[in-house]
Amino acid sequence: MDQRWVFGMVNMAHPTKPIFIYVPDRRQETLQGIIEHHIPAGSVVVTDGWQAYRGLAQQGYLHLVVNHQQHFVDPRTGKFTVGVCDFHA
């Protein structure tokens, strides 16, 4: 069975309008290209610790990372990434 990757984003100002995009892979170029297309520089971007998100701060984003191996809500910032998981196709 082939794997299909879905990349999801939620704008917390409009949480009922998520964006889901089928992606060919989870490489940095792919995911950061989508982020740059949909999210203006200067925005806060909250991700898990996946390596493809490294470098977002250098692209002009305030990048906050939630380490899912330790917790699902960051105890320092209160930020989380599981909001996109609340939507099902």
DRENPA-3360 file (N, C-alpha, C; in nm, 2 decimals, always signed):
BEGIN
1 = MDQRWVFG = +0.08/-0.12/+0.00/+0.00/+0.00/+0.00/+0.09/+0.12/+0.00 ~ +0.07/+0.21/-0.10/+0.14/+0.34/-0.10/+0.10/+0.43/+0.01 ~ +0.20/+0.50/+0.06/+0.17/+0.60/+0.16/+0.13/+0.73/+0.09 ~ +0.03/+0.80/+0.15/-0.01/+0.94/+0.10/+0.01/+1.03/+0.22 ~ +0.09/+1.14/+0.20/+0.11/+1.23/+0.31/+0.02/+1.35/+0.29 ~ -0.04/+1.39/+0.40/-0.13/+1.51/+0.40/-0.07/+1.61/+0.50 ~ -0.05/+1.73/+0.45/+0.01/+1.84/+0.53/-0.11/+1.93/+0.57 ~ -0.12/+1.96/+0.70/-0.23/+2.04/+0.75/-0.19/+2.16/+0.82;
9 = MVNMAHPT = -0.27/+2.27/+0.81/-0.24/+2.39/+0.88/-0.37/+2.45/+0.93 ~ -0.36/+2.51/+1.05/-0.48/+2.58/+1.10/-0.44/+2.72/+1.14 ~ -0.51/+2.82/+1.09/-0.50/+2.95/+1.14/-0.58/+2.97/+1.26 ~ -0.52/+2.99/+1.38/-0.59/+2.99/+1.50/-0.69/+3.11/+1.51 ~ -0.67/+3.21/+1.42/-0.77/+3.32/+1.42/-0.90/+3.27/+1.35 ~ -0.89/+3.17/+1.26/-1.00/+3.11/+1.19/-0.99/+2.96/+1.20 ~ -1.01/+2.90/+1.32/-0.98/+2.76/+1.34/-1.08/+2.66/+1.27 ~ -1.19/+2.71/+1.22/-1.28/+2.62/+1.15/-1.25/+2.61/+1.00;
17 = KPIFIYVP = -1.14/+2.68/+0.95/-1.11/+2.67/+0.81/-0.97/+2.62/+0.79 ~ -0.94/+2.49/+0.82/-0.81/+2.43/+0.81/-0.77/+2.42/+0.66 ~ -0.65/+2.41/+0.63/-0.59/+2.38/+0.50/-0.53/+2.24/+0.50 ~ -0.57/+2.16/+0.41/-0.51/+2.02/+0.40/-0.46/+2.01/+0.25 ~ -0.33/+1.97/+0.24/-0.27/+1.95/+0.11/-0.20/+1.82/+0.10 ~ -0.23/+1.74/-0.01/-0.16/+1.62/-0.03/-0.02/+1.66/-0.08 ~ +0.08/+1.60/-0.02/+0.22/+1.63/-0.05/+0.29/+1.50/-0.10 ~ +0.39/+1.52/-0.19/+0.46/+1.40/-0.24/+0.56/+1.34/-0.14;
25 = DRRQETLQ = +0.60/+1.43/-0.04/+0.70/+1.38/+0.05/+0.70/+1.48/+0.17 ~ +0.78/+1.45/+0.27/+0.79/+1.54/+0.39/+0.92/+1.61/+0.40 ~ +0.98/+1.64/+0.28/+1.11/+1.71/+0.28/+1.10/+1.86/+0.32 ~ +1.21/+1.91/+0.36/+1.21/+2.05/+0.40/+1.16/+2.15/+0.29 ~ +1.21/+2.12/+0.17/+1.18/+2.21/+0.06/+1.03/+2.20/+0.03 ~ +0.97/+2.09/+0.04/+0.83/+2.07/+0.01/+0.74/+2.14/+0.12 ~ +0.77/+2.11/+0.25/+0.68/+2.16/+0.35/+0.70/+2.31/+0.37 ~ +0.83/+2.36/+0.37/+0.85/+2.50/+0.39/+0.80/+2.58/+0.27;
33 = GIIEHHIP = +0.80/+2.52/+0.15/+0.74/+2.59/+0.03/+0.60/+2.62/+0.05 ~ +0.53/+2.52/+0.11/+0.38/+2.53/+0.13/+0.36/+2.64/+0.24 ~ +0.44/+2.63/+0.35/+0.43/+2.73/+0.45/+0.45/+2.87/+0.40 ~ +0.55/+2.89/+0.32/+0.58/+3.02/+0.26/+0.47/+3.07/+0.17 ~ +0.40/+2.98/+0.10/+0.30/+3.02/+0.01/+0.17/+3.06/+0.09 ~ +0.14/+3.00/+0.20/+0.02/+3.02/+0.27/+0.03/+3.11/+0.39 ~ +0.15/+3.13/+0.45/+0.16/+3.20/+0.58/+0.26/+3.32/+0.56 ~ +0.22/+3.44/+0.59/+0.31/+3.55/+0.57/+0.42/+3.55/+0.67;
41 = AGSVVVTD = +0.54/+3.59/+0.62/+0.65/+3.61/+0.71/+0.62/+3.70/+0.83 ~ +0.67/+3.67/+0.94/+0.64/+3.74/+1.06/+0.54/+3.68/+1.15 ~ +0.47/+3.58/+1.09/+0.37/+3.50/+1.16/+0.43/+3.40/+1.26 ~ +0.35/+3.37/+1.36/+0.39/+3.26/+1.46/+0.36/+3.13/+1.39 ~ +0.45/+3.04/+1.38/+0.43/+2.90/+1.33/+0.47/+2.80/+1.44 ~ +0.37/+2.72/+1.47/+0.39/+2.62/+1.58/+0.40/+2.48/+1.51 ~ +0.50/+2.41/+1.53/+0.52/+2.28/+1.47/+0.57/+2.18/+1.57 ~ +0.56/+2.05/+1.53/+0.63/+1.95/+1.61/+0.78/+1.95/+1.58;
49 = GWQAYRGL = +0.85/+1.86/+1.62/+1.00/+1.87/+1.61/+1.05/+1.81/+1.48 ~ +0.96/+1.78/+1.38/+1.01/+1.72/+1.25/+1.12/+1.81/+1.19 ~ +1.22/+1.74/+1.15/+1.34/+1.81/+1.10/+1.31/+1.90/+0.98 ~ +1.21/+1.88/+0.90/+1.19/+1.96/+0.78/+1.15/+2.10/+0.82 ~ +1.11/+2.13/+0.95/+1.07/+2.26/+0.99/+1.19/+2.35/+1.03 ~ +1.30/+2.29/+1.05/+1.42/+2.36/+1.09/+1.45/+2.47/+0.98 ~ +1.48/+2.59/+1.03/+1.51/+2.70/+0.94/+1.39/+2.80/+0.92 ~ +1.28/+2.77/+0.98/+1.17/+2.86/+0.96/+1.19/+3.00/+1.02;
57 = AQQGYLHL = +1.27/+3.00/+1.13/+1.30/+3.13/+1.20/+1.39/+3.21/+1.10 ~ +1.48/+3.15/+1.03/+1.56/+3.22/+0.93/+1.48/+3.27/+0.81 ~ +1.36/+3.21/+0.79/+1.27/+3.25/+0.68/+1.18/+3.36/+0.72 ~ +1.19/+3.41/+0.85/+1.12/+3.52/+0.89/+1.00/+3.49/+0.98 ~ +0.99/+3.37/+1.03/+0.87/+3.33/+1.11/+0.92/+3.32/+1.26 ~ +0.83/+3.34/+1.35/+0.85/+3.31/+1.49/+0.81/+3.17/+1.50 ~ +0.91/+3.08/+1.51/+0.89/+2.93/+1.50/+0.90/+2.88/+1.65 ~ +0.79/+2.82/+1.69/+0.78/+2.76/+1.82/+0.76/+2.61/+1.80;
65 = VVNHQQHF = +0.84/+2.53/+1.87/+0.84/+2.38/+1.86/+0.78/+2.32/+1.98 ~ +0.69/+2.22/+1.96/+0.63/+2.14/+2.06/+0.69/+2.00/+2.05 ~ +0.77/+1.96/+2.14/+0.84/+1.83/+2.14/+0.74/+1.72/+2.18 ~ +0.68/+1.65/+2.09/+0.58/+1.55/+2.12/+0.63/+1.43/+2.20 ~ +0.76/+1.41/+2.20/+0.82/+1.31/+2.29/+0.81/+1.34/+2.44 ~ +0.80/+1.47/+2.46/+0.79/+1.52/+2.60/+0.65/+1.56/+2.64 ~ +0.57/+1.62/+2.55/+0.44/+1.67/+2.58/+0.37/+1.71/+2.45 ~ +0.23/+1.73/+2.46/+0.16/+1.77/+2.34/+0.12/+1.92/+2.36;
73 = VDPRTGKF = +0.13/+1.97/+2.48/+0.11/+2.11/+2.50/+0.24/+2.16/+2.57 ~ +0.30/+2.26/+2.51/+0.43/+2.31/+2.56/+0.40/+2.38/+2.69 ~ +0.46/+2.34/+2.80/+0.43/+2.39/+2.94/+0.48/+2.54/+2.95 ~ +0.57/+2.58/+2.87/+0.62/+2.72/+2.88/+0.53/+2.82/+2.80 ~ +0.49/+2.78/+2.68/+0.42/+2.87/+2.59/+0.27/+2.84/+2.59 ~ +0.23/+2.72/+2.63/+0.09/+2.68/+2.61/+0.05/+2.64/+2.47 ~ +0.14/+2.64/+2.38/+0.12/+2.61/+2.24/+0.11/+2.46/+2.21 ~ +0.03/+2.43/+2.11/+0.01/+2.29/+2.08/-0.01/+2.27/+1.93;
81 = TVGVCDFH = +0.01/+2.15/+1.87/+0.00/+2.13/+1.73/-0.12/+2.03/+1.70 ~ -0.18/+1.98/+1.80/-0.28/+1.88/+1.77/-0.41/+1.93/+1.72 ~ -0.43/+2.06/+1.71/-0.56/+2.12/+1.66/-0.59/+2.07/+1.52 ~ -0.49/+2.05/+1.43/-0.52/+2.01/+1.30/-0.57/+1.86/+1.30 ~ -0.54/+1.79/+1.40/-0.58/+1.65/+1.41/-0.73/+1.64/+1.44 ~ -0.80/+1.75/+1.48/-0.94/+1.75/+1.52/-1.03/+1.74/+1.39 ~ -0.97/+1.76/+1.28/-1.04/+1.75/+1.15/-1.02/+1.62/+1.08 ~ -1.12/+1.56/+1.03/-1.11/+1.43/+0.96/-1.18/+1.44/+0.83;
89 = A = -1.12/+1.37/+0.73/-1.18/+1.37/+0.60/-1.29/+1.27/+0.59;
% end
